[in-house]
C-alpha cells in the first residue's frame, strides 16, 4: 500500500514543498526513513509509533518505508511527525486519502498531542504560494499563521482531532487574523522624557534615528549611556508591513515569537551580554539558527561595554554591518539571514571609567588607557557613523521639576525626515540615508564650495578614511533632512564633523 502526504521543509529562510511518501510492503517488520533526514526526523519513528498506539489506531505490522522527497535536500526539524503519521494511517486504510492540495506540519508527543514548532509562518507562506488550499498546523502556531491570506489554516492540538476532522466527524473553523487582533501602534515603556540633561547626546540619537546611522557613546559610568540606548527604539519610525513580516519570519524560525502575537510590530531591541559566544551573536548550530544579529533585523543591536566583547566577536560584525546580510556556512548547510540593524555601542574611556572626567581623577596609566581603547578595532569603529561623548549629568539637570521632551515629539521630527528619504529613494532598494550606495551618496550629497572647504579641512586634520568621509556626508544629509533643507549647508557639515570628533580625541 502506498500513500503520499504534502508537507513543507525549511532551511534558513528558504522554504520548499516536501512529499512524505509511505510504502507498506510484506516482510519482516521494519521502519525506515530515507531522503536525507537528520537525527530529529529519525527519532520520529518512535514518536509516531507510540502516538498511533496510544490513540487506538493499529500500527502496521509490515515493512514501512518513508521517503522525504526531493531526496537530494537535507531535512531537519520535528515538523514531519504529523505528515508521517497521517501518511501511515492513509496507507494502512485507517484514514481516507487527502488531496494533493492539503499539507501537514507538526511535532507529535507520545500521547498524540501536537506540539508547537518553529518556522511555521514562512512554511505556510510557501504552501500558499505553491497552490496548497488547506494546511494543518499546531494550535500553538495559530497566531503567526493567521497573517497568511489565501489558504485555510486549520489549527489542531491532537492527532485524534485531525483524524476526526478528515473523516468529517467534527468541524474546525480556519484560523483568521481577526482571532488575533493586530496592535496598531507600538508602545514603549522607556521614554526620552525620563532622561534629564544630555541634550547633545539626545540630539545625536535623533540624527541617528532619522537616518538609520550606527552610533557609539563614550562616557564615564552613570552618565546615562544605557538609558539613552534603551529609549532609541521609541523614536524610530513604525515598522512597515514588509518589515514586520520579515522580522516575524526570523523570530518564527528562532522560536522567539511572543505568545498569541500574530506579527511583530515593535522594532526589536537586542542587547547581548559581552560573554555571548560568536555563534550566539552571528547564529549557530549544525543547521544554523538566527543569532542576535538577525534577531535585531529592522531594529537596534546594543553592545554595552564594547571593549569587553572579545575581538573575535566584534570582528564578525564587520561584513554584516556593511551588507545587511550574514552568511553562515556549516558542514550540513549554508544559509543566509538578513541583519539590517542600527548598531549602538557604549563604552568607558578607560578601564576605571574616569578618563577626562571633570571632577573625578583617572587612576589608569597612559599605557592602560591605550590598551583598553585598542580593544576596539579601527575598521569596526570606521563603520560607525556617529561618535559622541556622554558627559556626567549636571546637578541642575537632575533636579529639574519639568520633564524633558517626550519620545513622541522627537519621533514626529524623525518621521518627517524619513518621509523625505522615502521619496528620495522610492525607485531604489535604499530605505534610509545610512544605506546609500556610493553613487547615491555622490548624487544626493552635493556640497557647496564653503561646505566643501570645511570637509577638506576635516578630512586632512582628522586623517579620515574614504569610508569615514562618506559617513560624514550621509550624516550631513540626514541633518539637512531634519531641517527640511534640500541642499547640505555648511552648518550641517559642521555638525556631522562634530559627530566624528572621537576619531581625533581617542583614536
N, C-alpha and C positions, 0 to 999 in steps of 0.2 A: 504494500500500500504506500502511496506517495501523497505528500501534501506540501504546499508552498504558502508561506505567510510573509507579508511585507513588513519591513522594519526600516530603521534609519541608523546609519553609522555616523560617527563624528571623529575628526582628528584635528585638534586645534580649533579653528573656526570653520574648517572645511567640513561640509556635510554631504552625504551621499546615500542613496537608497540601497537597502540590503534585502536580498531574498533569503529567507530562512527555509531551506528545503529539508524535508524529513522523508526518509525511506525506511519502511519496516519490512524486513525480509526474514526468511527462515534461517535457522542456525542457532548456535549457542547464544544465549542472551549476552549482549554487549552493547555498550552505549559509547559511540564515538562522535566527536565534533571536529570537523575539518573546515578549512577556509581561513587559515592563519589566525586562530583565536589565541588570546593571551590567557594567563592563569585564571583571571576572574571569570572568563567565559567557560573555561573547562570546569570550574567549580560549579557552574550552573547545573551540571548533571545531577549533583546531589540535591540541590535546592529544588529542582523541578521534580525529581523522583519523589521526594518527601511531600511536596505540595500536592501532587496528584493523588497519592495515597491518603493524605490527611483530609482531602475534600471528597472522599468516597468515590473517586474515579478508579479505573483499572489501569495500572501501569503495564504496557505491553510486554509480554514475556517473549521477546524476539530480538533479533539483531537490529539496533537502531543506529542509523547513520544520519547525522545532521551536517548539512553543508551551508556555510555562510557565503553567499555569492554577492559580488565577484570575489573569487578566491585569491586574487593577487593583491588585495588590500588587507593590511593588518587590522584586526579588530580588537577593541578593548572596551571595557566597561561591563556593568551588570544589567544594562537595559535590554539585553537579548533574552532574559529569563522568560518574560511573558510571551513573546512570539514563539519561543521554542516549545513552551508548554502547550500553547494553542495549536501549534502545528502537529504535535504528537497526538493530541485529542482528536484532531481532524483526520489524521492518517489512520488512527485506530477505530474510526467510525463512532466515536463517543460525542462528536460535535459536528454539526453540519458545516460544510466548507463556506468560508467567507470569500468575498470577491477580491480581485486584484487592486481594487481602489480603497482597501481598508488596511491600515497599518497599526502596529502594536509597539509600545515602549513601556518597560517597567521591570524593576527588580522584584523578585518574589522571596518571601520568607518561607520557612519550613511549614507554617500552617496555612499558607496561601494568601497571606496579606501582601498587598502590592505596595512597595516602599518608594519613596521619593528618590529621583535620580538627578544627576547634573546634566546640563546642556539641553534641556527639553525645548527651550524657545527656538534656538537655531534648527533643531531637528524638525519641529513642527512646521517651521517656515519652509524647509526643504521639501517636506512631504506635500505641503500645499502647492508649491511651485511645480512639482512633478505630476500633479493630477490626482493625488490621493484625496478622496472625498470625506473620509472619516478616519480618525486616529484615536486609539485608546492610550491614555496616559495615567500615571499615578495621580491620585487626588491631591497629594501634596504639591504637585506642579501645576495645579489648575490656574493659579493666579497669573503666572508668566505666560502660559499658553493662551490665555484668554485674549491677548493682544492680537492674535493672528486671525485675519478675516479670510473667508472663502473656503473654510474647512470645518467640519463638525468635530469638535474636540470633546471626547467622552472621558470624563474623569472618574476613575474607579478605585476602590480601595481593597478589593479582594478578587481572587480567581473565580469564586462562585458567582460573584456579581457579573463578571464578564461573560461567563457561560450562560447564565440566565438571560442576559440581555441579547446575546446572539441567538438563543433559542426562542426568543420572543416572550419570555415569561415576565419580564419587567421592562419598564421604560426608564431611560435616563436622559434628562434634558441636557443638550450640549452646553458646554461652558460658554458664557457670554462675558464680554468686558463690563457689562452692567453689574455683574455679580461682584466685581472688584473695582469700585469707583476710583478713578484716577485723581490724584492730588493735583489740583490745578496750579497751585503756587507753592514753591518750596519754601520751607520755614527754617530759620536758623536760630538757635538759642544764643549763640555768640554774636554780639553786635558791636560795631565800632563806637557806639555811644559809651561803652564801658571803658574805652581807652582814653585816659586823660593825658593831655600834652602830646608829645611825639608828632607834632604837626608835619615835619619834614618826612618822617617815616610813613605816615598815613598818605601823604601826597605821592610818595614813591609807589606805594601799594596801589593807589588809584591809577597811576600811569601803567603799572604792570598789568592790572586787571583790564584796562581799556585796550591794551594792545596784545595781551597774551604773552607778556615777556617773563622770562626767568629772572629770579631775584635772589640776592644774598644779603643778609643782615649781619653786621658785626657790631657787637656791643658787650658791655660788662654784664655779669649775672644780675637778673632782676630788672633789667631795663625795659622788658616787655616784648622781646623778640617772638617768643612762642605765642603770647597773647595776640599779637598782631597777625601772625601766620594763621591761627585758628579762625580768625574773622575774615580772612581773604575770600573764602567761598561765598560769603554773604553779600559781596559786592560784584561778583561775577555775573554775567548775563544768564538768564534762564536757558536751560538746555533746549535745543531744537528737538523735534520729534525723531529725526535721524540719529542725533547724538544720543538721545535716551535709549533708542532701540539698540544701538551698537554697544553702549555701556551695559545694558541689561544682558545682552548676549554673553559678554565676558563674565559678568557676575554669575550668570546661569551655569556656565561651564566650570567656573571655580567653586560652585556650591556656596556662594556668598549672598544669594538672594534673601532679603528680609522676608519674614513670614507674612503671607497674604498681601504681598506687594506685587502688582502686575507689571509695573515698569518703573525704572529708576528715573526720577525727575530731578533729584538733588545732585548737584555736581559732587563727585567723590572727593574726599579729603583723606589721604593716606599718610600716616606718619610712622614708618617703621623704625624700630629701635636700632641703635648702632651695632648691636650684636647680631643683627639679621645676617643670614648666610647669603652668598651670591645667588644661590638657587631661589631663596625666598624673595629676593629682590627682582631678579630677571625672569624667574619661572623655572620649575624643575620637575623631576620625575622621569621615568623611562619613557612615558608618553607625556611630554611637558605640559603642565598646567600653568595658567596665568600667574605671574608673580606681582609684586607690589607696583612695578612699573606699568603693567597693563591694567591693574585694578584702579590706578589713578587716571586712566584714559578719560579725557574730556573734563578733568578736574585738577586737583592740586596734589603734588607729591612734596611733602615737607620733610627735610632731613635736618633734624636738630642736632647740635654739636657735630657739625660736619667733619672736623678733623679726627673725631673718634671713630668714624667709619673706616674700616680697612681700605687701603689703596686699591686692592683687587676688586672691591665692590664699587667704589666710586668710578673707577675707570670703565666698568661695564656699561655705564650710562652714557658715555660719550657718543657712541653711534646712535642709540635710540633717541637721544635729545635732538640730534640733527634730522633724523629720518622720520621720527614719529612711529616707527615700527621696530619691533625686536624679533630677530630670527633666532630660533633655538634649534640646534642640531644635536640629536642623540642617536644612539645606535639603532633604536627601534623606529624613530620617526624624526622628521624635521617639520617644524611648524612656525608660523608667523602670527604674532599678536600685535594689534595696534596699541600704541602707547604715546599718544599725543597729549601731553600734560604740561602744566605750569610747574616748573621746578622752583621751590622756595627753600633756601638753606639759611641756617642760623649758626653762628659760631662766636666764641670769645676771641678777643685779640691776642691772648696769650694763655699759657697753662693756668695761671692764677686768676685770670679774667679781668685784671685791672690795669692793663697797659693803656696809657692815655687817659685814665680816669681823672676827673677834675679834683677829687678830694682824697681818694684812696691811693696809696702808693703801691706800685707793682713790685713784687718780690722776685720776679723772674730775671734771669740773666739774659743778656742780649742773644747769646747762643741758644738758650732755651726758647726764646720767642721766635727766632728764625727757624728752629727745628719744628716748632709747633705749626707755624704757618706753612712750612714746606710740605706738610701732610696733605694740603690741598693742591693738587697739580695745576700748573698753568693752563694746560689745554682744557681742563674741565672748567676752570674759572673763566676762560675766554669765551665759553659757551653760555655764560650767564650775562644777560643784558644789563641788569641794573645792580650796582653795588652801593649799599648805603651803610652809614654808621647810625647806630641807635644809641644816643647818649642816655645817661641816667635821667630819670624824670625829676623835674623841679618840684620842690615842696608846694609852691603856689598852685601848680597844675593839679597836684594830687588832691588838694583841699578845696578845689573849686566846687561850688554848690550847683552850678549849671552843668548839665550833661553835655558831652561832646556831640558832634554831628552824627546822626544815625546812618547805619549802613544803607537804609532805603534811599536816603538823599544822595549818597555817593554813587549808588548803583544807577540812579537816573542819569547822572553825567556819563557813567561808563557805557550805559546802553546807547546814549546819543552818539558817542564816539564809535561804538561798534556798528551802529546803523550806517554811519559814513563809510566804514570799511566794507560792510556787506554790499553796498552799492558799488564801491570801487572794485571789488573782486568778484562781482556776480557772474562773470564769464570764465572764472578760473577755479582751481581746486583750493586756492588760498582762502582762509577764513578770518585771518587777523594779520596785523602788521608784523608781528614777530615771525610769522611763517612765510613772509615774502621771499620769493626767489631772487637771485642776483639781478636778473633782468627786470623784475618788478621793482626792486629797490632803486635801480637807475631811472626807471620811468616815473615813479611816484615820489622820489625823494630828491628832487632837484633843488639845489641851494642857490641863493642869491650870492652876489660877489662878496658882500660883507660876511655872510654866513660861511661861505667857502674859506675865507681867510681865517675865520675863527676855528674851523675844523682843521685846517692845515696846522695851525699853531698847537692845537691839542694833540694832533697825531704825532707831531715831532717831539713835543715836550713829554708826552706820556708813553712814547715808544709803542704805540698801538699796533696790533696786527691788522691784517686786511679784514679778518672776521670782526675784530673789535671796532674797526671803522664802520662796517656795515651795521653793527649793533647800535651804534650811536645814531646813525641815520634813521633806523627804524624806530628807535625810541623818540627821536625828534619828530618823526612823522605822527606818532601817537599823541605827543603833547600838542601838536598843531591841531589834530582832530578834536582833542578835548577843548581847545579854544575855538573850534569850528572855523579854522583858517584853511583856505585852500593851499596856500604856499607855506613852506617852512621858513619861519622868520629867525633872525639871529638870537632872539631870546629863547626860542625853542631849542636851538642847538646848544646854547649856554646851559640850559637846564639838563639836557641829555648828557653833556660832557661832565656835569657835576655828578651824575649818577655813575660815572666811571672813575671817580677820584681815588677809590681804593687801589686802583692799579698803580697809582703813583705812591700812595702813602705806605701801603703794607708790602706790596709785592714789587 
